[in-house]
Amino acid sequence: MQSTRSFFFLTSVLSLYPKISAFMGISVGVGISISGNPPPPDTTANIEYIALQSFKSSICDDPKRILSSWIGPNICSYKGIFCSDPPERLPSPSLVVAVLDLNGANLVGTLTPDLSLLSHLSALHLNSNRFSGSIPLSLSNLQYLSELDLSNNLFSGPFPSSTLQIPNLIYLDLRFNSFSGQIPDELFQNSNLDAIFLNDNQFQGEIPFTLWSSSASAITLANNQLTGSIPVSFGYSGSGLKEILLLNNSLSGCIPEEVGYATGMQVLDLSFNSLTGHLPDSISCLAGIEVLNIAHNKLSGELPEIVCDLRSLMNLTVSYNFFSGVSNDCARLWFRNVGFDLAGNCIPGRDLQRPAPECDGSSAGSLSCFGLPGMRPAGCGGAGGGGMRGSPYFFRVSVP
């Protein structure tokens, strides 16, 4: 399976900085020394020198002594700094800071608003440090910034609104912090974002209805405190999503029929929630799905053959639900070398199933899901017409 998690957009950097001097990739924590001339007064380099020294002064612990090289005006020789010719003509010839990469430096401190003075910054990588506090609003001024990785830190407070205003942002990684509150609708309306990683925070409330209108190919909201149902608004925009992870939240209600509109999906993980009802028939539209995980929910009914007939499947996990039957096609998954886990259900004659008292119907939850015919035909094609081939467009309804 081709991974969609590593979105290190070197091509976007090169498009902005065709003569970048040294760029060793997102995972690099220490840069290469680049020789350059000391900046004269009142130049872009001098402003960037001020910004970097302000950043250095906001650090209260540098256990690896990464910033010990940040001395003197030759900023392109600083560890973690990568310089390039500017994307536009400047009044005086000068290299500019294109990438600040301090991944894994274990720095302790806060982010200074003066980072916005690095006006040509294309990538800011501060993964795996101990930064705390909030994200400066001034970051919204970084018009060339395409990659922002602040994961594995101690940031807190509401979703950083400054990230919504960065005009050319493609990759946003806020994983493993302590952000809380609601996820704003505007996040999924950004037409440039291709990767959105918010997992392992403390986000609360419902998933915005704008989720499925996102242009992103990968969205991860796992391991938060999200509640409510999965939005049904996708199907109106022809989502380009390839991977979405919603596992380990507190989502409830039905899996919406409109899931079939995300026909490019390769990984869908809805496990460890409280979803109820039957699987929608529209699952059959996910022709490219490779990993489907709906384990540890309250789904019931018979596991339909349309799920097991998906030809691209590499792993199907339906364990610890309340499925009462499985089609013969599902039994053949093992012969296709598809990982298939159906333990902890209510299927007669199968090993590792729930005890009979747990399968009396009440444990599966009090909601059932059924479809109502909509106003227009739908087929597996997506928005604007053609959804599930040969079937009407359905609204999923939860009934107590």
Residue pairs with C-beta under 8 A, 6 or more apart in sequence:
1 266
1 267
1 290
1 291
1 314
2 266
4 217
4 218
4 242
4 243
4 266
4 267
5 218
5 243
7 170
7 171
7 194
7 195
7 218
8 25
8 26
8 27
8 147
8 171
9 146
9 147
9 170
9 171
9 194
10 23
10 25
12 122
12 146
12 147
12 170
13 20
13 23
13 98
13 99
13 122
13 123
13 146
13 147
14 20
16 87
16 98
16 122
16 144
16 146
17 84
17 85
17 87
17 98
17 122
18 85
19 84
19 85
20 82
20 83
20 84
20 85
20 98
20 99
21 34
21 76
21 82
21 83
21 84
21 95
22 31
22 32
22 34
22 82
22 83
23 82
23 98
23 99
24 31
24 32
24 82
24 101
26 101
26 103
26 123
26 125
26 127
26 147
26 149
27 103
28 101
28 103
29 66
29 80
29 101
29 102
29 103
29 104
29 105
30 66
30 79
30 80
30 105
31 78
31 79
31 80
31 81
31 82
31 99
31 101
32 82
33 69
33 77
33 79
34 76
34 77
34 81
34 82
34 83
34 95
35 74
35 76
35 77
36 74
36 75
36 76
36 77
36 83
36 95
37 74
38 72
38 73
38 74
39 45
39 46
39 49
39 73
39 75
39 94
40 46
40 92
43 92
43 94
44 86
44 90
44 94
44 96
44 119
44 120
45 73
45 75
45 94
45 95
45 96
46 73
47 117
47 119
48 75
48 96
48 97
48 117
48 118
49 73
49 75
50 114
50 117
51 112
51 114
51 115
51 116
51 117
51 118
52 70
52 75
52 78
52 81
52 97
52 118
53 70
54 112
54 114
54 117
55 111
55 112
55 114
55 115
56 67
56 70
57 112
58 109
58 110
58 111
58 112
59 67
59 107
59 108
59 109
60 108
60 109
61 107
61 108
61 109
61 130
62 68
62 105
62 107
62 108
63 106
64 105
64 106
66 79
66 80
66 102
66 105
66 107
67 78
67 79
67 107
69 77
69 78
69 79
70 78
70 79
75 81
75 83
75 97
76 83
76 95
76 97
80 100
80 101
80 102
80 105
81 97
81 99
81 100
82 97
82 98
82 99
82 100
82 101
83 95
83 96
83 97
83 98
84 95
84 96
84 98
84 120
85 95
85 96
86 94
86 95
86 96
86 120
87 120
87 144
90 96
96 119
96 120
97 118
97 120
97 121
98 120
98 121
98 122
98 123
99 121
99 122
99 123
99 124
99 125
100 115
100 118
100 121
100 123
100 124
100 125
100 126
101 123
101 125
102 125
102 126
102 129
103 125
103 126
103 127
103 128
103 149
104 127
104 128
104 129
105 128
105 129
106 128
106 129
106 130
107 126
107 129
107 130
107 131
108 129
108 130
108 131
108 132
109 130
109 131
109 132
110 131
110 132
110 133
111 126
111 131
111 133
111 135
111 136
112 136
113 136
113 137
113 138
114 138
115 121
115 124
115 136
115 138
115 139
115 142
116 136
116 138
116 139
116 140
116 141
116 142
118 142
119 141
119 142
119 143
119 144
120 144
121 142
121 144
121 145
122 144
122 145
122 146
122 147
123 145
123 146
123 147
123 148
123 149
124 142
124 145
124 147
124 148
124 149
124 150
125 147
125 149
126 149
126 150
126 153
127 149
127 150
127 151
127 152
127 153
127 173
128 151
128 152
128 153
129 152
129 153
130 153
130 154
131 150
131 153
131 154
131 155
132 153
132 154
132 155
132 156
133 155
133 156
133 157
134 155
134 156
134 157
134 160
135 150
135 155
135 160
135 162
135 163
136 162
137 161
137 162
138 162
139 145
139 148
139 160
139 162
139 163
139 166
140 162
140 163
140 164
140 165
140 166
142 166
143 166
143 167
143 168
144 168
145 166
145 168
145 169
146 168
146 169
146 170
146 171
147 169
147 170
147 171
148 163
148 166
148 169
148 171
148 172
148 173
149 171
149 173
150 173
150 174
150 177
151 173
151 174
151 175
151 176
151 177
151 197
152 175
152 176
152 177
153 176
153 177
154 177
154 178
155 174
155 177
155 178
155 179
156 177
156 178
156 179
156 180
157 179
157 180
157 181
158 179
158 180
158 181
158 182
159 179
159 181
159 182
159 183
159 184
159 187
159 203
160 174
160 179
161 184
163 169
163 172
163 174
164 184
164 186
164 187
164 190
167 192
168 192
169 190
169 192
169 193
170 192
170 193
170 194
170 195
171 193
171 194
171 195
172 193
172 195
172 196
172 197
173 195
173 197
174 197
174 198
174 201
175 197
175 198
175 199
175 200
175 201
175 220
176 199
176 200
176 201
177 200
177 201
178 201
178 202
179 198
179 201
179 202
179 203
180 201
180 202
180 203
180 204
181 203
181 204
181 205
182 203
182 204
182 205
182 206
183 198
183 203
183 205
183 207
183 208
183 221
183 226
184 208
185 208
185 209
185 210
186 210
187 193
187 196
187 208
187 210
187 214
188 196
188 208
188 210
188 211
188 212
188 213
188 214
188 216
188 219
189 210
189 213
189 214
190 214
190 215
191 215
192 215
193 214
193 215
193 216
194 215
194 216
194 217
194 218
195 216
195 217
195 218
195 219
196 214
196 216
196 218
196 219
196 220
197 218
197 219
197 220
198 220
198 221
198 224
199 220
199 221
199 222
199 223
199 224
199 245
200 222
200 223
200 224
201 223
201 224
202 224
202 225
203 221
203 224
203 225
203 226
204 224
204 225
204 226
204 227
205 226
205 227
205 228
206 226
206 227
206 228
206 229
206 231
207 221
207 226
207 228
207 230
207 231
207 246
207 251
208 231
209 231
209 233
210 233
211 219
211 231
211 233
211 234
212 231
212 233
212 234
212 235
212 236
212 237
212 239
212 241
212 258
212 261
212 262
213 233
213 234
213 236
213 237
213 239
214 239
214 241
215 240
216 240
216 241
217 240
217 241
217 242
217 243
218 241
218 242
218 243
218 244
219 241
219 243
219 244
219 245
220 243
220 244
220 245
221 244
221 245
221 246
221 249
222 245
222 246
222 247
222 248
222 249
222 269
223 247
223 248
223 249
224 248
224 249
225 249
225 250
226 246
226 249
226 250
226 251
227 249
227 250
227 251
227 252
228 251
228 252
228 253
229 251
229 252
229 253
229 254
229 256
229 398
230 246
230 251
230 253
230 254
230 255
230 256
230 270
230 275
231 256
232 256
232 257
232 258
232 395
232 396
233 258
234 258
234 259
234 261
234 262
235 258
235 260
235 261
235 378
235 382
235 383
235 387
236 383
236 384
237 383
238 261
238 382
238 383
238 384
239 261
239 262
239 264
239 382
240 264
241 262
241 264
241 265
242 264
242 265
242 266
242 267
243 265
243 266
243 267
243 268
244 262
244 265
244 267
244 268
244 269
245 267
245 269
246 269
246 270
246 273
247 269
247 270
247 271
247 272
247 273
247 293
248 271
248 272
248 273
249 272
249 273
250 273
250 274
251 270
251 273
251 274
251 275
252 273
252 274
252 275
252 276
252 367
253 275
253 276
253 277
253 367
253 369
253 398
254 275
254 276
254 277
254 280
254 367
254 369
254 396
254 397
254 398
255 270
255 275
255 277
255 279
255 280
255 294
255 299
255 369
255 396
256 280
256 396
257 280
257 281
257 282
257 371
257 388
257 394
257 395
257 396
258 282
258 387
258 394
258 396
259 268
259 280
259 282
259 283
259 285
259 286
260 280
260 281
260 282
260 283
260 284
260 285
260 286
260 380
260 387
260 388
261 282
261 285
261 382
261 383
261 387
262 268
262 286
263 285
263 286
263 287
263 288
263 380
263 381
263 382
264 288
265 286
265 288
265 289
266 288
266 289
266 290
266 291
266 312
267 289
267 290
267 291
268 286
268 289
268 291
268 292
268 293
269 291
269 293
270 293
270 294
270 297
271 293
271 294
271 295
271 296
271 297
271 317
272 295
272 296
272 297
273 296
273 297
274 297
274 298
274 365
275 294
275 297
275 298
275 299
276 297
276 298
276 299
276 300
276 364
276 365
276 366
276 367
276 368
276 369
276 398
277 299
277 300
277 301
277 367
277 368
277 369
277 396
277 398
278 299
278 300
278 301
278 368
278 369
279 294
279 299
279 301
279 303
279 304
279 307
280 369
280 371
280 394
280 396
281 304
281 306
281 388
281 391
282 380
282 387
282 388
282 394
283 292
283 304
283 306
283 307
283 310
284 306
284 307
284 309
284 310
284 380
284 388
285 379
285 380
285 387
285 388
285 389
286 292
286 310
287 310
287 311
287 312
287 380
288 312
289 310
289 312
289 313
290 312
290 313
290 314
290 315
291 314
291 315
292 307
292 310
292 313
292 315
292 316
292 317
293 315
293 317
294 317
294 318
294 321
295 317
295 318
295 319
295 320
295 321
295 341
296 319
296 320
296 321
297 320
297 321
298 321
298 322
298 363
298 364
298 365
299 318
299 321
299 322
299 323
299 364
300 321
300 322
300 323
300 324
300 361
300 364
300 365
301 323
301 324
301 325
302 323
302 324
302 325
302 326
302 327
303 318
303 323
303 325
303 326
303 327
303 330
303 342
304 327
305 327
305 328
305 329
305 330
307 316
307 330
308 316
308 327
308 329
308 330
308 332
308 333
309 329
313 333
313 336
313 338
314 338
314 339
315 338
315 339
315 340
316 333
316 338
316 339
316 340
316 341
317 339
317 340
317 341
318 341
318 342
318 345
319 341
319 342
319 343
319 344
319 345
320 343
320 344
320 345
321 344
321 345
321 364
322 345
322 346
322 354
322 358
322 359
322 363
322 364
323 342
323 345
323 346
323 347
324 345
324 346
324 347
324 348
324 359
325 347
325 348
326 342
326 347
326 350
330 340
330 342
333 340
334 340
342 350
343 351
343 352
343 353
344 352
344 353
344 354
345 353
345 354
346 353
346 354
346 358
346 359
347 353
353 359
366 400
367 398
367 399
367 400
368 398
368 399
369 396
369 397
369 398
369 399
370 396
370 397
370 399
371 394
371 395
371 396
371 397
372 394
372 395
372 397
373 392
373 393
373 394
374 392
374 393
374 394
374 395
375 393
376 385
376 393
377 385
377 386
377 387
377 392
377 393
378 385
378 386
378 387
378 388
378 391
378 392
378 393
378 394
379 385
379 386
379 387
379 388
379 389
379 390
379 391
380 386
380 387
380 388
380 389
381 387
381 389
387 393
388 394
